[in-house]
Amino acid sequence: MASDVVDRLTAADPSGGVVVPRSADFDRRRRIWNAVVDRHPAAIVRPTTADGVAAVVRAAAECDALLSVRCGGHSFPGHSTCDGGVVMELSALTSVSVDRATGRCVVGGGALLGDVDHAAVPHGLAVPAGVVSHTGIGGLTLGGGMGWLSRMHGLTIDSLVGVEIVTADGAIRHASAESEPDLFWALRGGGGNFGVVVAFEFQARVVGPVSAGKWVYPLADIHDAMLGAAELAGGGPRELTISFSATRLGVALTAFWAGSPSRADAALAPFGRLTAAAAGRHGPVSFLDLQSRNDHHSAWGRRYYAKGGFVGRLDVALVDCIAEAVAEGPTDDSEVYVPQLGGAVADVDEDATAYSGREAGFYWLVEPIWDDARADARCLEWGRRHGGRLAALSMATNYVNEQADTAGDFPEQAYGSSKYQRLRSIKARYDPANLFRLNANIEPAGVRGTAVPAPVGGPTP
Ligand SMILES: Cc1cc2nc3c(=O)[nH]c(=O)nc-3n(C[C@H](O)[C@H](O)[C@H](O)COP(=O)(O)OP(=O)(O)OC[C@H]3O[C@@H](n4cnc5c(N)ncnc54)[C@H](O)[C@@H]3O)c2cc1C
């Protein structure tokens, strides 16, 4: 029970620093980024040290309490909050230290991408991560982590050197290629299933001057824009990365260049000439600015759903499907977002990490975005229907992070059977009672029926 957890933590720390009081702030703190998810935890706790995290984990395990772990709060299905359970906020663990000489960055398990960028970029370094600065490094890294630097330097997990993690028994462990290698394998793609990461150690990458261009094409030109851009980018070097955001208003194409500034114009300009109707421009940008350019579009407190998938390449059938989806888009902001992958992501062997889908050339994401709760049914239906149509054209494996529907057999499908079985064995070693079950859940080997289905638009059952 959550109240037993609170009693235990209060007895252990009478000054009451960890348990968040039921003040007016509680209502704000129970909320997460996606306003569709409206749950009421019994308690919110905010440990400030690894030992504090371990005390919460032990108390939750011994009291058999439902436990949510929250970093940035950006879980689409709302795994970082719950009804009647305990939410563990990691918002006190946001420090980022950068060793300029080695490029090693040690990042608190509650930090946001913006915290990491603001610490590293002034040194000419970056940890390859995502494209919205208020996303949490915790959830993003543990699922994989894709963004503008992925084609040059791989996923976020490919820059991960080790973690300090509290496992379900309350032990603080170090996992890396040398120490607890199975756990380290599972953590690179396996999500929050294996414990609470209190610190990530990354090898940051050198990032010099970068450039980007953004052009909007009319929807009527979607085939020329998407297929033309994919052909240009497919023949380009890994310093070049493109992404699309298609809505009922048009197709926004962004091209990013991280190679030599003297070649930026030649690399980017052709993306603005795919049809005569393009509107936009390109030029040098600050990497920090680029990393927060989409923050407003994906603001806190709006209503969201997401369904995504991998494809090897963009083809006519896929673009037909995207065109039909966005033509019926329920709001102006509802989008099909398509970032390019490949390059260094595919350099890593498929079996080297739990993340599955390294051979994908692109990811797609159907994402309705709306503000009025009365439109929930219509927007969720649009997302699920068009996501389902695109899924039928996509690879079997999937990315566990950018998904609103993660219950049922989704995890097994996403990882594929053989990796899923390996993940289940590792889960049985580190979390046999499935304490960490609010995630794309991997049930421990030998155990069934402990997963918590959490459909978007409904409470935690
Ligand atoms: C606006 C937006 C932009 C996004 N952009 C990208 C992108 O560019 N690239 C990309 O790859 N993904 C992207 N995503 C998907 C993102 O990776 C996932 O939503 C991710 O789960 C968010 O992590 P979080 O820490 O903010 O979420 P939270 O809701 O806090 O946590 C999500 C899950 O991770 C677990 N978790 C979080 N921190 C820890 C920790 N320290 N230890 C153990 N478990 C932990 C939680 O238990 C929970 O199950 C985006 C999502 C959103 C909403």
The ligand as a MOL file (V3000), in Angstrom:
LIG
                    3D

  0  0  0     0  0            999 V3000
M  V30 BEGIN CTAB
M  V30 COUNTS 53 58 0 0 0
M  V30 BEGIN ATOM
M  V30 1 C 7.7690 16.0210 -26.6670 0
M  V30 2 C 8.4910 14.7140 -26.8450 0
M  V30 3 C 9.5890 14.6670 -27.6560 0
M  V30 4 C 10.2660 13.4670 -27.8230 0
M  V30 5 N 11.3570 13.4390 -28.6410 0
M  V30 6 C 12.0530 12.3010 -28.7640 0
M  V30 7 C 13.2200 12.2670 -29.5570 0
M  V30 8 O 13.6000 13.2520 -30.1930 0
M  V30 9 N 13.9080 11.1110 -29.6140 0
M  V30 10 C 13.5180 10.0080 -28.9310 0
M  V30 11 O 14.2070 8.9970 -29.0200 0
M  V30 12 N 12.4230 9.9970 -28.1720 0
M  V30 13 C 11.6800 11.1180 -28.0850 0
M  V30 14 N 10.5490 11.1320 -27.3280 0
M  V30 15 C 10.1030 9.9110 -26.6540 0
M  V30 16 C 10.7790 9.8410 -25.2980 0
M  V30 17 O 12.0310 9.2200 -25.4670 0
M  V30 18 C 9.9200 9.0240 -24.3110 0
M  V30 19 O 8.6630 9.6410 -24.1920 0
M  V30 20 C 10.5980 8.9130 -22.9710 0
M  V30 21 O 9.9500 7.9260 -22.2060 0
M  V30 22 C 10.5750 10.2110 -22.2260 0
M  V30 23 O 11.3700 10.1200 -21.0910 0
M  V30 24 P 11.0250 10.9460 -19.7770 0
M  V30 25 O 12.0910 10.7020 -18.8220 0
M  V30 26 O 10.7090 12.3580 -20.1580 0
M  V30 27 O 9.6630 10.2740 -19.3850 0
M  V30 28 P 9.0520 9.7670 -17.9840 0
M  V30 29 O 7.5930 9.8040 -18.2300 0
M  V30 30 O 9.5820 10.5000 -16.8430 0
M  V30 31 O 9.5450 8.2710 -17.9280 0
M  V30 32 C 9.2030 7.3620 -18.9290 0
M  V30 33 C 9.5950 5.9580 -18.5420 0
M  V30 34 O 10.9930 5.8770 -18.3170 0
M  V30 35 C 11.2570 5.4030 -17.0070 0
M  V30 36 N 12.3420 6.2210 -16.4490 0
M  V30 37 C 12.5320 7.5400 -16.5960 0
M  V30 38 N 13.6630 7.9190 -15.9780 0
M  V30 39 C 14.1800 6.8150 -15.4140 0
M  V30 40 C 15.3340 6.5580 -14.6440 0
M  V30 41 N 16.1940 7.5380 -14.3180 0
M  V30 42 N 15.5540 5.2900 -14.2390 0
M  V30 43 C 14.7030 4.2880 -14.5690 0
M  V30 44 N 13.5850 4.4730 -15.2920 0
M  V30 45 C 13.3370 5.7300 -15.7160 0
M  V30 46 C 9.9710 5.6090 -16.2330 0
M  V30 47 O 9.7990 4.6510 -15.2860 0
M  V30 48 C 8.9160 5.4670 -17.2970 0
M  V30 49 O 8.5590 4.1320 -17.4630 0
M  V30 50 C 9.8400 12.3080 -27.1570 0
M  V30 51 C 8.7200 12.3590 -26.3480 0
M  V30 52 C 8.0440 13.5410 -26.2020 0
M  V30 53 C 6.8290 13.5680 -25.3610 0
M  V30 END ATOM
M  V30 BEGIN BOND
M  V30 1 1 1 2
M  V30 2 1 2 3
M  V30 3 2 2 52
M  V30 4 2 3 4
M  V30 5 1 4 5
M  V30 6 1 4 50
M  V30 7 2 5 6
M  V30 8 1 6 7
M  V30 9 1 6 13
M  V30 10 2 7 8
M  V30 11 1 7 9
M  V30 12 1 9 10
M  V30 13 2 10 11
M  V30 14 1 10 12
M  V30 15 2 12 13
M  V30 16 1 13 14
M  V30 17 1 14 15
M  V30 18 1 14 50
M  V30 19 1 15 16
M  V30 20 1 16 17
M  V30 21 1 16 18
M  V30 22 1 18 19
M  V30 23 1 18 20
M  V30 24 1 20 21
M  V30 25 1 20 22
M  V30 26 1 22 23
M  V30 27 1 23 24
M  V30 28 2 24 25
M  V30 29 1 24 26
M  V30 30 1 24 27
M  V30 31 1 27 28
M  V30 32 2 28 29
M  V30 33 1 28 30
M  V30 34 1 28 31
M  V30 35 1 31 32
M  V30 36 1 32 33
M  V30 37 1 33 34
M  V30 38 1 33 48
M  V30 39 1 34 35
M  V30 40 1 35 36
M  V30 41 1 35 46
M  V30 42 1 36 37
M  V30 43 1 36 45
M  V30 44 2 37 38
M  V30 45 1 38 39
M  V30 46 1 39 40
M  V30 47 2 39 45
M  V30 48 1 40 41
M  V30 49 2 40 42
M  V30 50 1 42 43
M  V30 51 2 43 44
M  V30 52 1 44 45
M  V30 53 1 46 47
M  V30 54 1 46 48
M  V30 55 1 48 49
M  V30 56 2 50 51
M  V30 57 1 51 52
M  V30 58 1 52 53
M  V30 END BOND
M  V30 END CTAB
M  END
